[in-house]
Amino acid sequence: MAIGFPQPRAERVLIGTNYDVNVGVIPIVKDGIFRKNLTAGTNYIPIAVLDTFVPSGTTHDVSLSLLHTCGYAIIDVSHPGGQFIEIERLRDYGIPQKINFILELPGEGFPKIEADPQRLPHVSEMVATLGYNTAYYYDHRELIDITRRFLP
């Protein structure tokens, strides 16, 4: 059990994003987590800083504390921002390297059309060389299935 939380660390999933630009991914990823629980008999708990009281001036510490209590993380890197601090700590906190990053593809397309590997959006070299996998999506609705496939 994570200190101060009733759930085991292995059941907690941090959802990270740039809160200034792409906060809309959080409820969709949560939906994917809830659907995974319903169909697979799992008990994953979505964790987002957005759902937590964060005293002024403590965002960095609270965010990393929450990440440290999670066994998994799904982080949207479509719009670089503060989530890169969490990304830097994934290895330190023992987060598995399955699919941790999600990145929105430009343009329209649902259901997903296979992305052309020669025309994928830019991911910073710092993130790309960490060894974590990236799942690409055109439409936020795809995040439900991406999330369900990501969690064991």
N, C-alpha and C positions, 0 to 999 in steps of 0.2 A: 504494500500500500504506500502511495506517495504521502509524504508528511503533510498532514492537514487536509487530505482528500480521502473520501471514502472508497474510491475506486482504485484498483491496482494500476500501476503505471502502464502496463501492457494494454489497458483498455482505453487510455486517454489519447486523443488525437488532436494535436494543435493545428489550427487552420490559420495560416499567415498570409498576409497580403499588404499592399500599400493602402492604408486606411483612408488616405486623402483622395484616392482615385478609383479603387476597385473593390470597395467594401461589399459590393453585390455578390461576390463569389461565396461569401461566408454562408448565407442561408442555403445556397445550392449544394455546397459541399456537405453541410449539415444534413440536408435531405438525403444525400448519397449514403452518409453514415447511418442514418435511421433506417433506410431501406436495406442496407447490408445487415443490420441487426435483425430486421423482420424476416429476411429470406435465409439467413445463414445461422440464426440462433446465437449471434454474438452479442456482446454488451458494450460496444464502443461508445465513448462519451466525447462529443465534440467540444473542444476548448478554443475559445477565441478571446483575445484581450478585450474586444468590444463588449463582451458579456461580463466583464469584471470591473469592479470599482478600482480606478487607478487614480490615486492622489496626484495632484499637480506636481510635475517634476520627477515622477517615479516611473514613467512609461518604460524606460530601458530595463530597469531592475525587475519590474512586475512581469514584463514580457518574457524575459529570460528565466525567471522563476517558474512561470507557467510551462515554458518549453521543457524545463528540467523535470517536470512532473509527468511528462508525456512519453509514451513508448513509440509514438508515430507522429509524423508531421507531414502536412500537405501545404505547400507554400506557393502562392501564385507569384510568378516573377515577370508578369506581363508589363508591369510598371515599376521599375526599380525604386526602392525607398527604404524605409526602416526595417523591412523584413530581411534585409541583407545582414543585419546583426544576428538574427535568429539563424540564418543559413550558416554563418560562420561557426556557430556553436553546435550544429547538428552532430558532428563527429564526437566532439567532447562529451556530449550527453548520451552517446550510444544509440542514436536514432538510425534504424536500418536504412540501407541504400537501395530500396526497391524503386518506387517512383515517388519522389518527394516534391518535384517542382511541376507546376502546371503553367502553361504559357499560351495565351490567346493568339490565334492566327488571324491575320488581317483578312477582311472580306467576309462574305456571307457563305453559309453552307451548313445546313443541318438536314439530314444526318451528315456526319463527318465524311468529307471526301479525303482520301489519303493525301497527306501533305507531301509536297515535292521536297525531298531531302536537300535539293540544291537551292531551295528558296525559303528556308525556314527563317523565322524572325531571329534577330540577333539576341544572343544570351551572352552576357559578359564572360570574358575568358576566366575571370576569378570564380564565377559560378560553374561554368562548364567543366573546369578542370578538377572540381571537387570529387567527381566520380558518382554523383547522384544522377538518377534518370529523370528525364523530362517527358511529360505527356502533353501533347498539343491539342487544343480545342478551338473550334470555330464559334461555337455557341455555348453559353453558360449551361444550357440543359445537358450538354455532354459531360459536365463535371459529375453528374449523378453516377453515370456508369464508370467513369474513370475512378471515382472514389470507391465504388463497390469492388472493382477489380484490384485496386491498390491494397486494400486491407485483407489480411489472411483470414 
